[in-house]
């Protein structure tokens, strides 16, 4: 029985500690909604990988999500340095909405789009395996 709950527990602990650490930095820098926008950008990267033929949860999906998230974080960090008449929170909100709409739009072009969208929105923490925990630890590490 314990072998069934140990991988999800390990994944939850990795996510808990890294998100708590990142959350403190987000609050400290007063860019509150950037985590939501970056999560949506990661979902967009996963959807692009899916549309290019990668399986949901595959290494290609992780790479696309990670690359999209890095590009998004880079753009947010550069726009924070500029003195713009548009507040950065507005840009973050617009990015969140556009990325959300793009995920839904791209998913509508695929026969399996509904299932992909559902998997993207809900997640599957309870069915995590040790190889997935290793991928999460590697990508968060």
N, C-alpha and C positions, 0 to 999 in steps of 0.2 A: 504494500500500500504506500509506504513512504517513497518508494522509487517513482511513483506516479506524480507526487506533489513536489518532489525535490527540484526538478528542472524549472517548473513555473515559479517556485519560491526563489530560486537563485536568480532568475531573470527579473523578477519583481524587485529584489534587493539591488541589483545592478542599476535598474531604472530609477529606483527610489533615491539612492545616494547621488547619482550623477545629476538627476533633475533637481534635487534639493540644492546642490552646489550651484548649478547653473541658475536656478531660480533666485538665489541670493544675489548673484551678480546682475541679473536682469532688474531686480528691484533697486539695487544700489545705483544702477545707471539710469533709472527712471524710464526705461523703455519696456513698458509692461506687456504689451501685446506682441512683442517680437517672437516669442516662443510659439504662439498660435500661427503666425504667418510662416515661420520656418517649418513648422510641422505640415502646413498645407503645401508648401513648396516641395517638401520631401514626398508627400503624396502625389504631387504632380510628376515628380521624377519617376516614381514607381509606375505611374500610369503611362508615361511615355515609354518606359521599358516594356511594359505589358503590351502596348500597341505595336512595338517593334518585335514582338514575339517571345519575350522573356516570360517565364512562368512566375506566378505570384509567389513572393517569398524567395525567389532565386537570388543567386549572387549578383546577376546582372541587375536585378531590381534594386538590390542594396547599393550597388555602385552608382546607378543613376540617381537614386534618392540622395546619396551622400554628395554627389557632384552638384546636384541642383541646390542642396542645402548650403554647401560651401559658397557657391556663386551668390545665392541670396544673402548669406551673412556678409560676404564681401561688399555687396552693393549697399546693404544697410549700414555697414561701418563707414563706407566712403561718404554716403549721404549725411551721416551724422556729423562729419567734419565740416561740411559745407554750410555756409550761412544762407539758408534758403527761406523764401517767404512762406513756403508750405511746411508746416510742422512735420517732423519725422513720424509721429504717430499717425498722421493722415496717410503718409506714404505706406506705412506698415498695414494700415487698414485696407487701403486700396489693393495692395499686394495680396492680402489674405482673400479678398473677394474675387479678384481676378484668377488666382490660383484655384480657388474652389470651383469657380465657373468652368475653368479649363479642364479640371478633372472630370466634371460631369459631362461636359461637351465631348471630350475625347472618349469617355466610356460609352457614350451613346453610339459611337461608330462601330462598336464591336458586338458580336453576338453574345459574348460572355461578359459584356460590360457591366451588367447589373450585378453579377456575382463579384466581379472585381471591385466595384464600388462598395458593395456590402462588406467585403473582406477588408478594404481600406478603412472604412469608417468604424468597424466594430473591433477588429483585431482578434487574436486567438491566443491569449496568454495562457489559458488553461491547457492547451495542447502543445506547449513548447517542448522541444526535445533538447538533449545536450548539445548537438551540433548547432542548433539555433541559439542556445545560450552562449556558445563560444563566438558565434557571429556578432551577437549583441555586445558581448564583452570586448571584442576586437574593435568594433565600430565606435564604442563609447570610450574605449581605453585610450 
